[in-house]
Amino acid sequence: MKILLVDDDAFLRDMYVTKFSELGYEIDAAETAETAVAKLQDETYDIVLLDMIMPAMTGTELLIRIRSENLGGDPVCIMLTNQSEDNDKEKAIEAGAVGYIVKAERIPSEVVEEVISLYKKK
């Protein structure tokens, strides 16, 4: 399984890369939406994890672009963010996210479990 994590927070990005890698998952990371788009144009992914708040483009805007341009081989897209407003969640689900995980509400190992569970349900 190949995963792309898009998050502008270097600490969180590195932590989740480590967590998924330790479990044997292949994971790439991008610190900006632009970097993610470049990766998605060249690679296919099973899962894309998107932060909501990033410079230049929100996670929802990136998700809309992934879907409209068929980037990354039709990956399962899951929001992984600290934004917990219902409005943000609704927009992400409408844009095609299959899940919405609030980082602050789960420990990293629970996030990994939920991501894999959401992927298997899709």
C-alpha positions in Angstrom: 0.0 0.0 0.0 1.4 3.4 -1.0 0.4 6.6 0.9 1.0 10.3 0.3 0.9 12.5 3.4 0.4 16.2 2.7 1.0 18.4 5.7 3.0 21.7 6.2 3.9 20.8 9.8 7.3 19.2 9.6 7.1 17.5 13.0 3.7 15.9 12.3 4.8 14.9 8.8 7.9 13.2 10.1 6.0 11.5 12.9 3.4 10.0 10.7 5.9 9.0 8.1 7.7 7.1 10.8 4.5 5.5 12.2 3.3 4.2 8.8 6.8 3.1 7.8 7.3 1.1 11.0 4.2 -0.9 10.0 5.6 -1.6 6.6 3.6 0.9 4.6 5.3 2.9 1.8 4.8 6.5 2.5 5.8 9.7 0.7 5.4 13.2 2.2 4.7 16.6 0.7 4.9 19.9 2.7 2.8 21.9 0.2 -0.2 21.2 -2.1 2.0 22.2 -5.1 4.5 19.5 -4.1 1.7 17.0 -3.7 0.3 17.8 -7.1 3.7 17.2 -8.7 4.0 13.8 -6.9 0.4 12.9 -7.9 1.1 13.6 -11.5 4.1 11.2 -11.5 3.0 8.5 -9.1 -0.1 6.5 -8.1 -1.2 6.2 -4.5 -3.7 4.0 -2.6 -4.2 6.7 0.1 -3.7 10.5 0.2 -3.8 12.1 3.7 -4.6 15.8 3.5 -4.2 18.6 6.1 -6.9 21.2 5.8 -4.9 24.4 6.5 -1.8 24.8 4.2 -0.2 27.8 2.4 -1.6 28.6 -1.0 -4.2 25.8 -1.2 -6.4 24.2 1.4 -6.8 20.5 1.8 -10.3 20.6 0.4 -9.1 22.6 -2.7 -6.3 20.1 -3.2 -8.9 17.2 -2.9 -11.1 18.9 -5.5 -8.1 19.2 -7.8 -7.1 15.5 -7.3 -10.6 14.4 -8.2 -11.1 16.8 -11.2 -7.7 16.0 -12.7 -7.7 12.3 -11.9 -4.4 12.7 -10.1 -2.6 9.8 -8.3 -4.6 6.9 -9.7 -7.9 7.6 -7.9 -6.6 7.3 -4.3 -8.7 7.1 -1.2 -8.5 10.6 0.2 -8.7 11.2 4.0 -8.5 14.5 5.8 -6.0 14.5 8.6 -6.3 17.8 10.3 -6.8 19.8 13.5 -9.8 21.6 12.1 -12.8 20.2 13.9 -15.6 22.5 12.7 -18.6 20.6 11.2 -18.6 23.0 8.2 -15.0 21.9 7.3 -15.9 18.3 7.6 -19.0 18.7 5.4 -17.0 20.5 2.7 -14.3 17.8 2.7 -16.8 14.9 2.5 -18.7 16.7 -0.3 -15.4 17.1 -2.2 -14.8 13.4 -2.0 -13.0 12.6 1.3 -13.9 9.2 2.7 -12.9 10.1 6.2 -12.1 13.1 8.4 -9.7 12.5 11.3 -9.0 15.3 13.8 -5.3 14.8 14.9 -5.8 16.3 18.3 -8.5 13.8 19.2 -6.4 10.7 18.6 -2.9 9.4 19.4 -0.8 8.6 16.3 -1.3 4.8 16.5 -5.1 5.4 16.5 -4.7 7.6 13.5 -2.9 4.9 11.6 -5.5 2.3 12.6 -8.3 4.6 11.4 -6.6 5.4 8.1 -6.2 1.7 7.4 -9.8 0.9 8.4 -11.2 3.7 6.2 -9.1 2.4 3.3 -10.4 -1.2 3.7 -14.0 0.0 3.8 -13.7 1.9 0.5 
